[in-house]
Amino acid sequence: MRGGLSIGLSVCTASALLAACQPLEPVRPASNVSVAVDEEADWQKVATAEDEDRIRRLDAAWAEAVQDARKAGFASQLRAEGALLDASARLPRAAPPPGSYKCRLVKLGGAARAKAFIAYKPFFCFVGINGEQLSITKQTGSRRPGGYLFDTEKTGRLIFLGSEALGTEENPGAYGEDPARSMAGVFERYGDFRYRLVVPWPRGESKLDVFELIPLPPPAE
């Protein structure tokens, strides 16, 4: 059965809801994440046909998005991001360790020059685990994606399926319940303690969204 994957995420965020992708808060949010998911779920049984197609066309999205950014005059910004925006920089063992992460979003491939390359300031996100099922949530901002990672076994990549919580909403809701909020992407490790979530053809102005995830050290006791 496609769609309808309940995200059921509960995240303690900062009391002031900031605009999406704002600077890091002085104190990281608490990592109180509750996840419920069917065991041994296969992502292709959950994903919509539309999102499966997006993932299949990842290479095309990456190539077009980078080309758009270069044509718009952002070649130096692309180089500065290094391996993060290198489609070939993919390493084995993609599964991220649970915990808090410093995250960042780069959007590529907008129609207008001003939107061909956008690099947002860092924010907090959290990787949780329930059994063997990993989840990711963005913990701050007015748009807070959350979802699950599925092991593809063959490619070394993980598949992300999720949704978004908006404004004062506590949870993102169920994947597939509101197609306008559903997200699908590929999760990879591209360096030592460096991870990325790549969302091709997102619903919005870009052709490719790349979330960078860097583990944070445990808080001092």
C-alpha positions in Angstrom: 0.0 0.0 0.0 1.5 3.3 -1.0 1.5 6.4 1.1 0.0 6.8 4.6 3.3 6.3 6.5 2.6 7.9 9.9 5.6 10.1 10.9 4.4 10.7 14.5 7.4 12.8 15.5 7.5 14.8 18.7 10.3 17.3 18.9 11.0 19.9 21.6 11.9 23.0 19.6 12.8 26.5 20.7 9.8 28.5 21.9 10.2 31.1 19.3 9.3 29.8 15.8 11.8 31.3 13.5 11.8 31.6 9.7 13.0 28.4 8.0 16.7 27.8 8.1 17.7 30.4 10.7 21.0 30.6 12.6 21.8 28.1 15.3 20.2 28.7 18.7 22.5 29.3 21.6 21.3 26.1 23.2 20.5 23.1 21.1 16.9 21.8 21.3 16.1 18.8 23.4 16.2 15.5 21.5 12.8 14.1 22.5 11.8 12.1 19.4 9.1 9.5 19.3 8.7 7.3 16.2 6.2 4.6 15.3 6.8 2.7 12.1 6.0 -0.8 10.7 9.0 -3.1 10.9 10.7 -4.3 7.7 8.8 -1.7 5.7 10.1 -1.4 2.1 10.3 2.2 0.8 8.8 1.2 -2.6 5.7 -0.1 -0.8 5.3 3.2 1.0 6.4 5.8 -1.6 4.0 7.3 -4.1 4.6 6.7 -7.8 5.3 10.4 -8.2 8.1 10.3 -5.5 9.5 7.1 -6.9 9.9 8.9 -10.2 11.6 11.8 -8.5 14.2 9.5 -7.0 14.7 7.7 -10.3 15.5 11.1 -11.9 17.9 12.2 -9.3 20.9 12.3 -11.7 19.0 14.6 -14.1 18.0 16.9 -11.3 21.6 17.2 -10.0 23.0 17.9 -13.5 20.4 20.5 -14.4 20.5 22.2 -11.0 24.3 22.6 -11.0 24.2 23.8 -14.6 21.6 26.4 -13.8 23.8 27.6 -10.9 26.9 27.9 -13.0 25.0 29.7 -15.8 23.7 32.2 -13.2 27.2 33.0 -12.1 27.6 30.9 -9.0 30.6 28.7 -10.1 32.7 29.9 -7.2 30.0 29.2 -4.6 29.7 25.7 -6.1 33.4 25.1 -5.8 33.4 26.4 -2.2 30.9 23.7 -1.2 33.4 21.1 -2.2 32.3 17.4 -2.0 28.8 18.4 -0.6 27.7 19.2 -4.1 29.7 16.6 -5.9 27.3 14.0 -7.1 30.1 11.4 -7.3 31.3 11.9 -3.7 29.4 9.0 -2.3 30.9 6.6 0.3 29.7 3.3 1.8 28.1 3.0 5.2 25.6 5.8 4.7 23.6 5.1 7.9 24.1 8.1 10.3 24.7 7.5 14.1 21.7 8.7 16.2 22.1 12.0 17.9 22.1 15.8 17.3 23.5 17.3 14.1 24.4 20.7 12.8 22.5 21.0 9.5 22.4 23.3 6.6 20.4 23.6 3.4 21.6 24.5 -0.1 19.0 24.9 -2.9 20.0 24.7 -6.5 18.4 25.3 -9.9 15.9 28.0 -9.4 14.3 29.7 -12.5 15.6 33.2 -11.6 19.3 34.1 -10.9 18.6 35.0 -7.3 17.3 31.4 -6.8 19.8 29.4 -8.8 21.9 29.1 -5.7 20.8 29.6 -2.1 22.8 28.6 0.9 21.0 29.0 4.2 22.5 29.4 7.7 22.8 26.3 9.9 20.1 24.9 12.1 19.7 21.8 14.4 18.3 18.5 13.3 18.2 15.1 15.1 18.6 11.5 14.0 16.6 9.1 16.1 16.2 5.3 16.0 13.4 2.9 16.8 14.6 -0.7 16.5 16.6 -0.5 13.3 14.5 2.3 11.7 16.3 5.6 11.6 14.4 9.0 11.5 15.5 12.5 10.8 13.8 15.7 12.0 14.6 19.4 11.6 14.2 20.9 15.0 14.0 24.6 14.4 12.3 27.0 12.0 8.7 27.5 10.7 9.2 24.6 8.2 10.4 21.4 9.9 10.8 18.3 7.7 10.7 14.9 9.4 10.7 11.4 8.1 12.3 7.9 7.9 15.4 6.4 6.3 15.0 3.1 4.5 17.9 0.8 3.7 18.1 0.0 0.0 20.8 -2.7 0.6 22.0 -2.7 -3.0 23.2 0.8 -3.6 24.7 1.8 -0.2 22.3 4.7 -0.1 19.3 5.2 2.1 15.9 6.5 0.9 14.2 9.3 2.8 10.4 9.6 2.9 8.9 12.3 5.0 6.6 15.4 5.4 6.8 18.9 6.9 5.4 20.5 10.0 4.5 24.1 9.5 4.3 27.0 12.0 3.1 25.9 15.4 2.2 22.3 14.3 3.9 19.8 16.6 4.3 16.9 14.1 4.8 16.6 10.3 1.9 14.3 10.0 1.7 11.2 7.7 3.8 10.8 4.5 1.5 10.9 1.5 -1.4 12.4 3.4 -0.8 15.9 2.0 1.1 15.6 -1.3 2.1 19.3 -1.1 4.2 18.5 2.0 5.5 15.1 1.1 9.3 14.8 0.6 11.4 12.0 -1.0 15.2 11.9 -1.3 18.4 10.0 -1.0 20.6 10.0 2.1 24.4 9.5 1.6 27.7 9.7 3.4 30.1 11.9 1.4 33.0 12.3 3.8 34.3 11.5 7.2 31.5 12.5 9.6 29.8 14.2 6.7 26.3 13.3 5.5 23.8 14.7 3.0 20.1 14.3 2.3 19.5 15.1 -1.4 15.9 15.9 -2.4 15.4 15.9 -6.2 12.7 18.0 -7.9 11.3 19.3 -4.5 7.9 21.0 -4.5 9.0 24.6 -4.8 11.3 26.8 -6.7 14.5 24.7 -6.9 15.5 21.5 -8.8 17.6 20.1 -6.0 17.7 20.6 -2.3 20.9 19.3 -0.5 20.8 19.1 3.3 24.2 18.8 5.0 24.4 17.0 8.3 27.5 17.1 10.6 27.3 15.3 14.0 27.6 17.4 17.1 29.5 16.2 20.1 27.4 15.0 23.0 26.4 17.8 25.5 28.6 18.1 28.5 27.2 16.4 31.6 
